[in-house]
Amino acid sequence: MRFKGLDLNLLQALDVLLEERHVSRAAERLNVSQPAMSGVLTRLRQYFNDPLLTQHGKRMVPTPHALSLGPRLKSLLGDIDSLVAQLSHFDPATSERVFKVIASDYFVVLAMPHIARLISEKAPGISVDFANPSERSVEQFQQGEIDLLITPEYMTRHDQAVEHLYDEEQVVLGCGSNPVLADGMITEDDFFNSGHVIVEIGRVRRNSYVETFMSQLDRKRHVAMRVSSFMAAPELVSGTPLLTVTHKSLARLYAERLNLRMAELPFELPAMRQMISCHEARVDDPGVQWFKSEIFKGVGEMQGVHPA
């Protein structure tokens, strides 16, 4: 199919080329030969009257025009994907659709076993592709690359259509033999005088919900270790005098596995409001709406109550 002289199939190829910045890797992703991919790039260059990608050593660098095309191209492809999905009938029992979701490793480990069981019973052919939150999460979401975004409320934007998924309390977690947790409680002095394992998200270390709150307190504690995974923090406090502040449901899971002990925080920290968002172009997508409803059901099982 052509539009104003351009083979629309080339748009997907251009998107992959701009992501990979490498002809051979782009060819591999699209399951075509390297010469065929080079031919595609030549046709794109002719149409846009721009080199698009220029060779610098072993790397290919996008031109300014290509960089300007990138975000609009992703948005366009996302809209087309959504249009096709909306026009087609969605039957969970026969669908082989892939749903793309951004969610933390904590959510995947605790909620997805419940969600996976529900889905496997009703839709054995679908797949779920998870990615951890990063600096690009909102950008990927807005460009239509992601079906659903599951994040704390503080990470959402005012222009996103969000729904409240559930609330999660935060607790202190430490080794079962740690004396500051001996009676299942901890004083404020013991908390701030202890070494801590903290979780920071993304390559540029964006603060997690807990660290965003802690940064506003007058008192500071010693940060002994920084990790990018919520699942790693409980492992690191096991057998050490270190503490970590984590989700209560995650603390319960690891307390049983690693002989850890949890305690309420010695100061007030509001419960984390976990939100779920879908792109506005997917609001009427029956597949996304079905999948979102299964997430709500799975979260209800995880919490032992009906989610909000």
PETA-V528244 format. One record per pair of residues at least 24 apart in sequence whose C-alpha atoms are under 6 Angstrom apart, sorted by the first residue. I is the first residue (numbers start at 0). J is the second residue. Records with the same first field share a line. If there is no record, write none. Layout:
I=J / J
This chain:
20=59
73=142
74=142 / 143
77=143
81=281
85=284
89=286
91=122
92=121 / 122
94=124 / 125
95=124 / 125
96=125
97=125 / 126 / 127
98=127
99=128 / 145 / 146
100=129 / 145 / 146 / 147 / 148
101=129 / 130 / 131 / 132 / 148
102=131 / 149
103=131
105=229
110=298 / 301
113=297
114=294 / 297
133=201
146=277
147=276 / 277
148=275 / 276
149=274 / 275
150=273 / 274
151=272 / 273 / 274
152=272 / 273 / 274
160=276
161=275 / 276
162=274 / 275
163=274
164=273 / 274 / 307
165=273 / 306 / 307
166=271 / 272 / 273
167=270 / 271
168=246 / 247 / 270
169=245 / 246 / 247
170=244 / 245 / 247 / 262 / 263 / 264
171=243 / 244 / 261 / 262 / 264
172=242 / 243 / 260 / 261
173=236 / 242 / 259 / 260
174=237 / 238 / 259 / 260
175=258 / 259 / 260
177=240
183=262
184=262
186=265
187=265
191=220
194=221 / 222 / 223 / 241
195=222 / 223 / 241 / 242 / 243
196=223 / 224 / 225 / 243
197=225
198=225 / 226 / 227
199=227
200=227
